[in-house]
Amino acid sequence: MTDHSNRKTSLRTRVAQALHFVEGDTGAVVPAIQPAATYARDENYDIRKPYFYRRDGNQATCHAEAIIAELEGAADSLLFASGMSAATAVIEHLPTGAHVVAPRVMYHGVLHQLQTYAKNGRITLSDYTAGDHDELAAAVAAQKTALVWIETPNNPNWEVTDIAAAAKIAHDAGAKLIADCTGTPPNITRALDFGADISFHSATKYLNGHSDITAGVLSVRETGDFWSEIELIRKLQGTVLHSFDAWMLIRGMRTLFLRVDKCCANAMAVAKHFDGHKHIEVVHYPGLPSDPGHAIAKVQTDGQFGGMMSIVVKGTEQNAIDVARFCEVFYPATSLGGVESLIEHRKTVSGEGFPVHPRLLRLSIGIEDADDLIYDLEQALSRAMS
C-alpha cells in the first residue's frame, strides 16, 4: 500500500480551491464580499480582526493576499487599489535623496513616476539598458544605491534580466531589489526564489485575468521595519484594495494556472508562425530560441515564457498602426494578461517622449483559438501592406 501521509497538495490545487476555502457557518465554497467601511469592537472593546476600518483591509483582501503569498512563496503580500499605487508606496518609503536604479525603457507609468520624483528632488535616478548586467552594475556602483528596479521580461521589448544576477549586484551594494514580473505571473516566475527582496505585480493583469478590476501587489521574502512602513503608507494613502475587487481577484486567480498555460501555448504558436514573416522585421518573444534572453527566461519561467510579445512591422509607422486597426479578433486596447487578446501601437499609447520603436506592436495573447489569432494577424498585415 502506498503511503500518502506526507504528500502535500500541489500549489495548482490550492490556488484553484482558494486555499481550500470553506465558510464556517454555511459551508459555502466561495468567499463572501464584506462591504463594511467600519467594524464594531467586541464586548471587551477589543478589535475582532486585524482591521477595524476600510483603510486597514477586509476579509476578502486578506484572503486574496494569502493566496498570492502562497503563489510567491512569500512571507507576506499586500494588495493595493492599482499597480501604480503599489509602485508608488515603494518609492514613497525611500528617504529623500535615495538613489534608485531602473531600466531606461520599462512600463511607462512607473518610469514617469520615477522621473517625476527625480525631477522634484525627492530621489536621484540612474538608468541602464534592460538585460545588460554590466550597465546595471555600473549604475549601482556610481553612488550609494538604495533600490534597484528590474522588470523582466521588460515591457515592451521583452528583454530578460537574470534576477539572481541582479540580486547579487543589488545586495553587494547594500541595496534592495524589486522585481516587476507582471508579464510572467508567480505561477511561472517566483522572483523571491531567485533573490528579489520585493516582488511586484500589476494584479490587474494575469492574476485577475478578466480585465475587470485594477489592483497591485507587493510580496516580500522577509518582513521588518520597511514592510511596516509600506503597510502604513497604504493605510495613510487609503489605497488598500477594496472588498469587491478583492473578491473578483480571488475568482480570477482560481483559474490562473489554466489561463496562463493556454496563453503561453498560444503565444508560442503565434511567435513561431510570424518569426521570419515577410511583413515583420522582428518578433520579440523570449520563447524563441533565437531571442537573446531565451536561456535565462527558460530557467526563470520553467519553460513557459509567458503570453506577451511584440512585433516590429516592416514599412512605415502608419503601416503598423493600420495592422492594429484592421485586426478583427484582437482588440485594439491597452493592458495585458486577460483572457482576450489585445494589440496596441505602443508609441501611440506611451507618447512621443517614450523610447519605443515607432513600428512596434505589443501583443497580449489570450486564450482564444491560436489559429484564429494567427489568421487575424495575417489578414491585418495583408490589408495594411497592400
C-alpha positions in Angstrom: 0.0 0.0 0.0 1.3 3.5 -0.9 1.9 5.8 2.0 0.2 9.2 1.3 0.6 10.6 4.8 3.4 13.0 3.8 2.0 14.1 0.4 1.4 17.9 0.1 -1.4 19.2 -2.0 0.0 21.0 -5.1 0.0 24.8 -5.5 -2.2 24.4 -8.6 -4.8 22.7 -6.4 -4.5 25.0 -3.5 -5.0 28.1 -5.7 -7.9 26.5 -7.7 -9.7 26.0 -4.3 -8.7 29.5 -3.0 -6.7 27.7 -0.3 -9.5 25.1 0.2 -11.8 27.8 1.4 -15.0 26.7 3.3 -17.1 29.3 5.0 -17.5 28.1 8.6 -21.2 29.0 9.2 -22.7 27.9 5.9 -20.2 25.6 4.2 -20.0 27.9 1.2 -17.0 27.2 -1.1 -16.9 30.8 -2.4 -15.8 33.6 -0.1 -18.3 36.3 0.7 -18.0 40.0 0.0 -18.0 42.1 3.1 -18.5 45.8 2.1 -18.4 47.4 5.5 -16.3 50.5 5.9 -16.1 50.1 9.7 -16.2 47.3 12.2 -17.7 47.1 15.7 -15.4 46.1 18.6 -16.3 43.2 20.9 -17.9 43.4 24.4 -14.4 44.0 25.9 -13.8 46.8 23.4 -11.1 44.8 21.6 -10.7 44.6 17.8 -12.2 41.5 16.5 -9.8 41.2 13.5 -6.6 42.9 12.4 -8.7 45.5 10.6 -11.3 47.8 12.0 -11.7 50.4 9.2 -11.7 50.2 5.4 -8.2 51.5 5.1 -6.8 48.7 7.2 -8.2 45.9 4.9 -11.0 43.5 4.9 -11.7 39.7 4.8 -11.7 39.4 1.1 -8.5 41.4 0.6 -6.7 39.4 3.4 -7.8 36.2 1.7 -6.5 37.3 -1.7 -3.2 38.3 -0.1 -2.9 34.9 1.4 -3.4 33.2 -2.0 -0.7 35.5 -3.6 1.7 34.8 -0.7 1.3 31.1 -1.4 1.9 31.7 -5.1 5.0 33.8 -4.5 6.4 31.7 -1.6 6.4 35.0 0.3 6.4 35.8 4.0 3.7 38.3 3.3 1.8 40.1 0.5 0.0 43.5 0.4 -2.7 44.4 -2.1 -3.3 47.9 -3.4 -6.0 49.6 -5.4 -3.8 49.6 -8.5 -0.4 48.6 -9.7 0.7 52.3 -9.7 -0.3 52.7 -6.1 1.7 49.7 -5.1 4.8 51.0 -7.0 4.3 54.5 -5.5 4.3 53.0 -2.0 7.7 51.5 -2.6 9.1 54.8 -3.8 7.4 56.8 -1.0 9.1 54.7 1.7 12.6 55.7 0.4 14.4 58.5 2.3 14.8 61.8 0.5 17.6 61.8 -2.0 17.8 58.0 -2.1 19.5 56.6 -5.3 17.3 54.4 -7.4 18.5 52.4 -10.5 15.9 51.5 -13.0 15.7 50.4 -16.7 15.8 53.1 -19.3 12.8 51.5 -21.0 10.1 49.9 -18.8 6.4 50.3 -18.1 5.9 53.9 -18.9 3.7 54.7 -15.8 6.3 53.6 -13.3 9.1 55.2 -15.4 7.2 58.5 -15.4 6.6 58.3 -11.7 10.3 57.7 -11.0 11.3 60.5 -13.4 8.8 62.9 -11.7 10.2 62.1 -8.2 13.8 62.6 -9.5 12.8 65.9 -11.2 11.3 67.2 -7.9 14.5 66.2 -6.0 12.7 63.5 -4.0 15.1 60.8 -5.3 18.1 60.5 -7.6 17.7 58.2 -10.6 20.1 56.3 -12.8 19.2 54.1 -15.7 20.5 51.1 -17.6 19.7 49.1 -20.6 17.3 46.3 -19.6 19.0 42.9 -19.6 22.5 44.5 -19.6 24.0 43.4 -16.3 27.3 45.3 -16.8 25.4 48.5 -17.2 23.3 47.7 -14.2 26.3 47.1 -12.1 27.9 50.3 -13.2 24.8 52.3 -12.4 24.6 50.8 -9.0 28.2 51.4 -8.2 28.1 55.1 -9.3 26.8 56.1 -5.9 25.3 54.7 -2.8 22.2 52.9 -4.0 19.0 52.2 -2.0 16.8 50.4 -4.5 17.4 48.5 -7.8 14.3 48.1 -10.0 14.2 45.4 -12.6 11.4 44.5 -14.9 11.6 41.0 -16.5 10.5 40.4 -19.2 10.9 44.1 -19.9 7.9 46.0 -21.4 7.6 46.5 -24.4 10.7 44.8 -26.0 10.6 41.8 -23.6 14.3 41.8 -22.7 15.1 39.3 -20.0 17.0 40.2 -16.8 18.7 37.5 -14.7 17.0 38.0 -11.4 19.7 36.2 -9.4 22.5 38.2 -11.0 20.6 41.4 -10.4 20.0 40.4 -6.8 23.7 39.9 -6.2 24.6 43.3 -7.7 22.0 45.0 -5.5 22.8 43.1 -2.3 26.6 43.6 -2.8 25.9 47.3 -2.8 23.6 47.2 0.2 20.5 47.9 -1.9 17.1 46.2 -2.1 16.0 44.6 -5.3 12.4 44.9 -6.6 11.4 42.7 -9.5 8.4 43.6 -11.6 7.4 40.3 -13.2 3.9 41.3 -14.3 4.5 39.7 -17.7 5.2 36.3 -16.1 2.9 35.8 -13.1 4.1 34.0 -10.0 2.8 30.6 -11.1 5.6 30.6 -13.6 8.1 33.1 -12.2 8.7 33.4 -8.4 11.1 36.3 -8.2 11.6 35.9 -4.5 13.1 32.4 -5.1 15.7 34.0 -7.3 16.8 36.5 -4.7 14.5 39.5 -5.1 13.6 41.3 -1.9 10.3 42.6 -3.3 8.1 41.1 -6.0 5.8 43.5 -7.7 2.8 42.6 -9.9 0.1 44.6 -11.5 -2.6 42.2 -10.3 -4.9 43.9 -12.9 -3.2 41.7 -15.4 -2.7 37.9 -15.2 -3.6 37.4 -11.6 -7.1 38.8 -12.2 -7.1 37.8 -15.8 -10.5 39.2 -16.8 -9.9 42.9 -17.4 -12.5 44.0 -14.9 -10.5 45.3 -11.9 -7.4 47.3 -11.1 -5.0 46.0 -8.4 -1.4 45.9 -7.5 0.5 43.6 -5.1 3.8 43.6 -3.3 5.3 40.4 -1.8 8.4 40.0 0.3 10.8 37.3 1.4 11.2 39.0 4.8 9.1 41.4 6.8 10.5 44.1 9.0 10.5 47.8 9.6 10.4 48.7 5.9 7.5 46.4 5.4 5.6 48.1 8.3 6.3 51.4 6.6 4.9 50.2 3.3 1.8 49.0 5.1 1.5 52.4 6.9 1.8 54.2 3.6 -1.0 52.1 2.1 -3.2 52.9 5.1 -2.5 56.7 5.1 -3.0 57.0 1.4 -6.2 54.9 1.5 -5.0 52.6 -1.3 -5.9 49.2 0.1 -7.8 47.0 -2.4 -11.5 47.1 -1.6 -13.5 44.0 -0.9 -15.4 43.7 -4.1 -12.3 44.0 -6.2 -10.5 41.5 -3.9 -13.4 39.1 -4.4 -13.1 39.5 -8.2 -9.3 38.9 -7.9 -9.9 35.7 -5.9 -12.3 34.5 -8.5 -9.8 35.2 -11.3 -6.8 33.5 -9.5 -8.7 30.2 -9.2 -8.2 29.7 -12.9 -4.7 31.3 -13.1 -2.9 28.1 -14.0 -5.4 27.1 -16.7 -5.4 30.6 -18.2 -1.6 31.1 -18.2 -1.0 27.6 -19.6 -3.2 28.5 -22.6 -1.8 32.0 -23.1 1.7 30.6 -23.1 0.9 27.9 -25.6 -0.9 30.4 -27.9 1.9 32.9 -27.7 4.5 30.3 -28.7 2.3 29.3 -31.7 1.9 32.9 -32.8 5.6 33.7 -32.3 6.8 30.7 -34.3 4.4 31.5 -37.1 5.5 35.1 -37.5 9.2 34.7 -36.8 10.8 35.5 -40.2 7.5 36.6 -41.7 7.8 38.7 -44.9 6.0 41.7 -43.3 7.7 41.5 -39.9 11.1 42.8 -39.1 11.5 41.1 -35.8 9.4 39.2 -33.2 10.4 40.0 -29.6 9.5 36.8 -27.6 11.8 35.1 -25.1 10.3 31.7 -26.0 12.0 31.8 -29.4 15.4 30.1 -29.2 16.9 33.0 -31.2 15.9 35.5 -28.6 18.9 36.8 -26.6 17.1 36.2 -23.3 15.8 32.7 -24.1 18.2 30.7 -21.9 17.6 32.8 -18.8 13.9 33.0 -19.5 13.7 29.3 -19.7 15.1 28.9 -16.2 13.0 31.8 -14.7 9.7 30.7 -16.2 10.2 26.9 -16.1 10.0 26.9 -19.9 6.6 28.6 -20.2 7.8 32.1 -21.3 4.5 33.9 -20.9 1.9 35.4 -23.2 3.4 38.7 -24.1 5.3 39.6 -27.2 5.9 42.5 -29.6 6.4 42.6 -33.3 8.1 45.3 -35.4 6.2 45.6 -38.7 8.1 46.4 -41.9 7.2 49.6 -43.8 6.0 52.8 -42.1 4.7 53.7 -38.7 1.3 54.1 -40.3 1.5 50.5 -41.6 2.0 49.4 -38.0 -1.0 51.5 -36.8 -3.1 50.0 -39.7 -2.3 46.5 -38.6 -3.8 47.3 -35.2 -6.8 49.0 -36.9 -7.5 46.1 -39.2 -7.5 43.3 -36.6 -10.9 41.7 -36.1 -10.2 39.2 -33.4 -7.5 41.1 -31.4 -8.9 44.1 -29.5 -7.1 47.4 -30.2 -6.8 48.1 -26.5 -4.2 48.8 -23.8 -3.4 46.3 -20.9 -2.4 42.7 -20.8 -3.0 39.4 -19.2 -6.7 39.0 -19.8 -8.5 36.1 -21.5 -8.9 38.2 -24.6 -6.1 39.0 -27.0 -5.0 42.7 -27.3 -2.9 44.6 -29.8 -1.6 48.1 -29.4 0.7 50.5 -31.2 2.9 51.2 -28.3 4.3 54.6 -29.4 0.7 56.0 -29.7 -0.1 54.8 -26.2 3.2 55.7 -24.5 3.6 59.1 -26.1 6.3 60.8 -28.2 8.8 61.0 -25.4 8.9 57.3 -24.7 11.8 55.4 -26.3 10.0 52.8 -28.3 10.3 51.7 -31.9 7.7 53.6 -34.0 6.6 50.4 -35.8 6.3 48.2 -32.7 3.0 46.5 -31.9 2.6 44.9 -28.4 0.5 41.8 -28.3 -1.1 40.3 -25.2 -2.1 36.8 -26.3 -5.2 35.4 -24.7 -6.9 32.0 -24.5 -8.7 32.0 -27.9 -8.0 29.5 -30.7 -4.4 30.1 -31.8 -5.3 29.6 -35.4 -7.9 32.4 -35.2 -5.2 34.8 -33.8 -2.7 33.8 -36.5 -5.3 34.3 -39.3 -6.4 37.6 -37.8 -2.8 39.0 -37.8 -2.2 37.6 -41.3 -5.3 39.3 -42.8 -4.5 42.6 -41.0 -0.9 42.5 -42.2 -2.0 41.8 -45.8 -4.5 44.7 -45.7 -2.1 47.1 -44.1 0.7 46.3 -46.6 -1.4 46.3 -49.8 
